[in-house]
Amino acid sequence: MPVHAYVLIQTEVGKAATVARTVASLDGVVAAEGVTGPYDVIVRAEAGTVDELGQMVVGRIQLIEGITRTVTCPVVNL
């Protein structure tokens, strides 16, 4: 069963659209949308395991130019 998560992203001023387009092209990203509020981009991601999800966020998403902060929120089935 895959692991799903929302990744909340804050960007540098004026970088949200570029970040959303770049992150949307990554494998494992289901959707990436610009939003208003305390975060600039919200990503829906999926991976095979929690470790793979962490590797995606730390090893690929956080390396995108213009990102200043991420918060990863794994989906839980209540």
Rosetta blueprint (number, residue, H / E / L):
1 M L
2 P L
3 V E
4 H E
5 A E
6 Y E
7 V E
8 L E
9 I E
10 Q E
11 T E
12 E L
13 V L
14 G L
15 K L
16 A H
17 A H
18 T H
19 V H
20 A H
21 R H
22 T H
23 V H
24 A H
25 S L
26 L L
27 D L
28 G L
29 V E
30 V E
31 A E
32 A E
33 E E
34 G E
35 V L
36 T L
37 G L
38 P L
39 Y L
40 D L
41 V E
42 I E
43 V E
44 R E
45 A E
46 E E
47 A E
48 G L
49 T L
50 V H
51 D H
52 E H
53 L H
54 G H
55 Q H
56 M H
57 V H
58 V H
59 G H
60 R H
61 I H
62 Q L
63 L L
64 I L
65 E L
66 G L
67 I E
68 T E
69 R E
70 T E
71 V E
72 T E
73 C E
74 P E
75 V L
76 V L
77 N L
78 L L
